[in-house]
Amino acid sequence: MRALTRILLAAAVATAPLLTGCFTGVESTPRITDRDIKRRDVRITPEMTFMADVVPEAPSHWRTGKRLYVTDNRISLIFTPGVDGAALGIPDSLTGQVLELKDINFIKGLTGDEEVQFAFTDRDSTRLVYRPMMQRRAFDADSSLQVPFTIDLDMVAAANSRLAGNTYYILTPRRFRDNGTETQGLRYVPVKVTEVVPGNANYPLRVRFTESGVADTLSLFMTVGSSRIATRNFATLFAFEDPRKQYSTIEDDTWELIKKSRIRDGMTPDECRLALGAPAEYIRIPSTAGMVERWTYGDGVYLFFEDGRLARFRR
């Protein structure tokens, strides 16, 4: 038996180099997504921590008079009519209204345990009761509970106090007009925040600002906190300092293209990333001339780099 074991071990050692050295061209082509790229950049910047504490207040800390802005009329589905004096008829539209907290009570649920119950009033003093089916002990410990389709107006006020009146450098070309239509502008130019108002269900803060040479007041929608779902937080939208100072080696004419989100042959990967943002995916492809990098963006844009320069692209 020992002799047989030694033979099998010897065979395994002998074949190991063959197994580890046998790859196809497809297997050797790394496929890297934007999530992989973001994981590599772990440097914490001042912008990343600046608004990290501006988050909705935990309901266990709420007091009478707490105000919530309604973003979607689907909120009417969560209210329990005819309970604890609540109106039998839910208002036809609650979107855009401000609900005011009247009280938080604990009632016996189906299991006999105490469960939390919120009571709000709308602008017509209609009493609206919300029961999230959360037991009291969980309510006291859980800071993530929020009323669906609402925005904490205390959080909006805190963001407004921190941002309004300040000038930042905008990192994205996207802007929104007051009528909700989207428009495009320049990257890396200074804008002055005029106010922060409630946003929508996905982006609770709407940051309104003015920009030199632009007549209209424009805005951006922002997420809050620093979790993975906060994909459009302050750090992804604004910078404290002029980004141009970090790239003094970039020629002025190339920087003007970058500000307009444009690219041209011969640009470096850094210059293209500044102009278009990080790609959704990039792949390194072996070729007779060496490794070719292909960048793919979600809107169908492809970039091909050879020897560290943009060789061709499709928009």
ZITA-V540601 format. One line per field, one symbol per residue. phi: phi as a letter, one per 30 degrees, with the letter a starting at -180 (. if undefined). A space follows every 10 residues. Layout:
# ZITA-V540601
phi: ???
This chain:
# ZITA-V540601
phi: .ddddddddd dddddeeddd ccbcddddcd cccddddddd ccddceddcd cdcdbddded cdbejecbcc caddeedddc dichidddcd edbceidccc dcabbbbddd djddbdbcbb bcdciddbcb cdhcdedddd ccccdbdeib bddddddddd ddceiccbcd cbddbbdddj dcbcbcdicd bcdcacbecb ddbdccccac beicdddcab cbdbibdddd dbdeddcbbd cdeeddbddd ddddddddec icbaejdded dddddciddd abbccdbdck dccccbcdci dbbbcbhibd caabc
